[in-house]
Amino acid sequence: MKFLHAADVHLDSPLDGLERYEGAPVEQLRGATRHALRNLVELAIQQRVDFVIIAGDVYDGDWRDYNTGLFFAGQMAELSRAGIPVFVIKGNHDAASQVSKALSLPDKAHVFSHNRPETVRLKELEVALHGQSYAERSVTDDLSRNYPAPVPGWFNIGVLHTSATGREGHENYAPCTIEGLRAKGYDYWALGHVHQREVLCEDPWIVFPGNIQGRHIRETGRKGCTIVTVERGTITQVLHHDLDVLRWGELVIDLTGTRDFDAALARTGQALAAHIDASDDLPWALRLRCTGITAAHAGLILKREQFVAECRARAADLSANTVWIEKVKLQTRAPAAESSRLDDRADAVGDLLRYLRDASTNESLLTDLAGDLADLNQKLPSDLNDGPEPLRLDQPATIAAMLPEVEALLTSRLLNQEAN
């Protein structure tokens, strides 16, 4: 027996964070989740799996129109024609209260009830699947606690959308423990909700397959599903399979020792070329994070826009337009000899720089600054407060993270003025 375990399709979810610049793959991003779902269906048919499990969040929320539902129904029909049943639970994004529209699915597609846990039996395989959908977006109870006892002598699978013991970046929904899941006596737990693949336990197997397509810079690396092989009631193989059509990643580039803007750009181009050579053929959306102590620091800060554009041009040239730069983070520093000239000044400039240094570690001051900026935060354009990395000027942590960049910009301008 063989089955496919996937989760967090987030069909038609907008992929956030890639700036709209010439050559950016906007249309490719829009269709990425659909292409990944097609890959899932093709893989299930190719591998001749006996059934498919989708452990929550098929949808990203309520549909804009029926096209989202029609696409999913069409893909389920492909599986149905191949004789492959599908078992789905609803998660926090597509809970019963979140999606107002509905379409009928093929007979071989079963959506677990949100009213109570239920068991579906596949008699020919002697497999029992136990699961429960979300009724509301926020589920704070341990749903697994009420899952039924395993069917004796059968292969039992628990399907659950959960944060488990809690995962960074994910709401703490349907929390549970490994010990609690093991105590159920099931042979496999098919989890969803956490977008990074993770195996919590191998006795029994408790698996987060991750989402099938990364949607922004916080969802980096390979994305796909897990195929499980069972022989005589025992799991013999648990394998990840890639499904994504575009991958997100971060490339850290150490610019230490570069003397000027051109040298920094040349080293960045070398790092991009190395990344492209080591990568597979899949398109990438990359964030560049430039670090290190460099004499080029002032020039990079002052000509930030040009540097970003040059990086994007290099990426397009080196990759034949298959690598796009999502963002460039400049986290370089000037050599100590340069910055100390300004730190030691006994005028308003020196006072301001010392104030910025002190503020970054002064919790009381950061709280005051965040309070002063709270009104400004409410007036910011919506695109700055949406997406995976919202700009929260009313949060002390945001202010603390921004102060080094403010200091760098101020220092660079002052050093540039002195040089001229």
N, C-alpha and C positions, 0 to 999 in steps of 0.2 A: 504494500500500500504506500501511496505517496500523496502528500497534500501540500498546498501552497498557503503560506501565512503572510498576509500583508496588513498594513494599517495606514491610516492618515494619508489618504489619497488627496484630500483637499481639492477636489475637482474644480477647476476654473478659478482657483485662488489667484489673486493678482500677485505676481512676483515683484517684491519691493526692493528698492535701494539702488537700482542701476540708473544712473543719471541719463537723461535723454540727450545724448550727443551724437554727432554724425557717425553712423556705423554701429551704434548700439543695437543689440538684437531685440528690439521691442516686440516685434511680432513673434519671434521665436520664444520669447519668455511667456507671452500670453498663452501659447498653446502647449507649454511644456508639460503640465499635469495631464492633459489629454493624451499626449504622446506616450507618457510614462504608463498610463493605464492601458493603452493599446499594447505596449510591450509586455505588461503583466498578462494580458489575455493570450497573446501569442506564445509566451513562455509556458503558461499552463497547458495549452494545447500541445505544444512541442514536447513537453516533458510528460505528457499523458498523466497528469495528476488525477487523483480520484475525486478531489473536491478542493475548493478554494475558501479560505477564511479571510474576511476583512474586519479587523478589530477596531472599528470606529472611525469617525470623521471621513466618511466618503466625500462629504460636501464641506465647504468652508463656511457655510452659513446659509441663510435663505437665498434662493435662486433669484437672479435678476429677471430671468424669464424661464420658459420651459426647456430651452435648449440644453441646459446643464443636465437636467433629468433625462432628457431624450438621449443624450450621448451615453450616460451611464447605462440606461436601459438597453441601448443598442449593443454595448459591450457585453452586458450580461446575456443577451440573446446569442451572441457569438459562442459564449461558453456553454449555454444551454444546447445549442445545435451540436456541440462537440460532446454532449453527454456529461458535462462537468457541473455539478451543483455548486452553489455559492451560499455561504452563510455569513450574514452581516449583522453587526451590532451598531447602534447609533452612539456617537460620542458626544462630547460637549459642544462641538461646532455644529453638528447636525442632529441635536436632540429633538425630540418630538415638539418641544416648545419653540425651537429655533427655525425650523423649515415649514413654511406655511403651505407650500405646494407639494403635490405628490403625483406620481405616475405608477401604474401597475408594472411589476417586474415579471419576468418569465417564471413559470411554475418551479423551476429548479433553483430559483433565488429565494432564500428565506431570510427575512429580517426578524431578529429576536424581539420579543415583546419588551416594552418599556414599563409595563405594569408590575411584572414579577419575573424572577428567573425561570427559565424553561429549559427543557431538555429535548433535543432532536436526535432521533435514532436512525442510523443507517444500518439496516438489518443485514444487508448483503456483505457489509464490511465489518460488522460487529463494532461499530464506532458510535459513541454517544458524545454529542456536543452540548455543553451547558453554557448559557449566556444570558445577559440582560442588557437591553439598550438603555440609554439615558432618557428620562422623561423631561428633565430640565437641564439647562446648561451647566449649572453648578451642582454637582453631586458631592457631598462631603462625607457620606456614609461609606463604610466598607461593604460594597455590594457583594463581594465574594463570600461574605459570612453566611449569606442566605442561599448560596448556590446548593443544589441538591447533592445527595450522596452519589458516588460513582456507581455505574451499572456494573454489577459483579461479572467478571470474566471478559468484559469488553474493554476496548481502548477508549479512555475518557479524556476529553479535551475541554478545558475551561477557556472561554473567550471573554476577555475583560478589557475595558478601557479604563486605565488607571495611571496614577502617578507613582504607584507602588509606595516606597518609603519617602518619596519626594525627589524631584529632579530639578536642577537649576533651569530657569527659563520656562517652566511648565507649571500651570496652576495645580494645586494639590487636590486633585479630584479623585474620588473613590479610593482613598488611601488604603493600603494593605501591606502586609509583611510577607516576606518569603516563608517564614515559619507558618503563617496562616494559610498560604496557598499550598504548601506541602502537606499540611494536615488534611486537606480535602481528599487526598488520595488519588488525584487525577494523574494521568500519564504525561500530559503536556499542557502548558498554559500559554495561550496565544494572546499576548498583550498588545495594546495600542496606547497612544497618547504621547509617548516620548519619541521625539523625532530622530534621535541618534540610536543606531543599532546597539543593543546590549543584551548579553546573556546573563540573567540574574542567578541562574542555578542550572545544573545539569542532572540533578537527581531529585525531582523530575526536571525536565527541561522547562525553564521559565524564560520566555524570550520576548524582547521588544525588537521587531524587525526594522524599526525606523520608518520614516516616511518614504514614499516611492520617488519623490522629486524634491530636491532642495529648492526653497522659495526665496531665500535671501542669504545675506552674508553670515548669519548666525546658524545656518544649516549647511555646513561645509562637508566636503568629502563624498564618498560613494553613497548612493541611495538606492534602495530596492526592496526585495522581499526575501523570505526564507522558505526553502523547500525542505520538507521533512520526509525521510524514508523510514518506514516501519516494516519489520519482518518478524512474523510470529509474535506480534504484540510487543516487540522491543524496538526502540528507536535505534537505528544503525547509522543514520547520517542526518546532520542538520547543516545546510549550506546556504550561504547568502548568494543572491543573484542580483546583479545591477539591473536597474530599470530606467534610471534617469537619462535624460537627453541633454542636459546642460548641468555642469557642476560648478559649485561655488568654492572658492578657496582664498586663503590669505598668504601672501608671499612677503616675508620679512627680509629687508635688504639693508645690510650694514654698510653705511657710507663712511665709516671711520677712516680718516686719512685722506679723503678726497680734497683736492685743493680749491676747486671752483665749481660753478654750475655745470660746465661741460663735462668735467670728470665725474661728477655725481650722476649725470645723465648716462654717461658711458657705462658706469658700473651697474646702473639700473637695467640698461639694455642687456648686459651680460647675464644678469640674474634672470631676466625674462626669457632669454634664449635657452638657458639651462633648464628652466621649468618646462618650457615647451618641448624640449628634446626628451625630457623624462616622462612626459604625460602621454596618455593614450589619445586616441583620435577625437574624444568627446570635446565639444566646445566648453570653454571655461569663462566664468565671470570672476575676475581676480581683484582682491583688494591689495594694494601695495602699502606696506608699512615701512617707511624709511627711518632708520635709527642710526645712532653713532655720534661721535664727536668729530666734527668736520669744519674746516675753514669755509666750506661752501654753505654753511648754515644760513648766514644772512642773505645770500643771494637766492637760496631756495625759498625762504619765507617771502622775500620781496617779489620774486617772480613765480609765485606759487601757480598761478593760472597757466603760465607758459610751461612750467615743468609738468603739470598734469597733462596738458595737451600733447607735449612731446612724448610722454610715457604712453599715451593712448596711440599715438602715431607709430611708435616703435612696436607696440604689441600687435597692431594691425599688420605691419610689414612683416614681422617675424613669423606670425601665425597664419598668414593669409586670411585674416579676419575671422579666426576661430577663437581668439582670446580677446576678451573685452575687459577694460579696467573699470571696476565698479566704483572705486574711490582710491585716492592717494592720501595717506596719513603721514604728515611730516612730523616726526618725533626726534629730529636731530637736535644736537646742542652745539653751541659755539665752544671753541677751546677755552679753557679756564682763563688764560691770559687776556683774552678779548673781553669776556664778560666781567672779569674782576675790575677792569678799568671803570666800568659803569657802577658796579656795586660799591666801590670806594668813594664815589662822588658824594660831596657834602652839600648837595643842592636838592631841588625838588625831584630831579630825575632819579638820583640815588635813593631818596626817600620812597618814591613810588615803587622802584624795583624791590627794595627791601620789604615793603608792605605786601607786594604780591607773593614773595617767598614765604613770609610769615602766614599770610592768609590761607595758603594751601594746606596747612596743618592745624589751623586754629578753628575748632568746631564751632565755637560761639560766633566767630566772625563769619564763617561760611553760612551759618543759619541766618544771620542778619542780612547778608548779601542775597540769599535766596528769597527772603521775605521782600526785599526791595524790588526784586525782579519778577515777583509773582504776577503782577499786573501786566508786565510786558509779555510774559509767557502766554497769557490768554489772548493777546493781540497778534501772535505770530500766525503766519499762513498755515492752513491745515496740513499742507504737505510736510511741514517741519515737525508736526506732532503726531503724524501717522507713521506706520511702517515699523520695522523691527528695531529701530534705534531712534525713538522720539526724543526731540530736544526738550528737556525739562529744566528750564531755568529756575523753577521754583524748588528744585531739589539741591541740597548742599553738595551731594556727591557729583552732580553735574558741574557745579561751579568749580569744585576742586579739580576736576578733570580738565576744565577749560583754562584754568589759570596759567599753567605752563606754556600753553600756546599764546596766550595774551602777552606773557612775559617775553616769549621768543619773538613775537611780532614787534613789540616795542623795542627790544634790544637790537634787533636787526635794523630797524629804521634809524636808530641812534648811531649804530656803528657805521651804517652807510653814509649818514650825514657827516660824520667825523672824517670818513675816508675821502669825502669830496671837499 
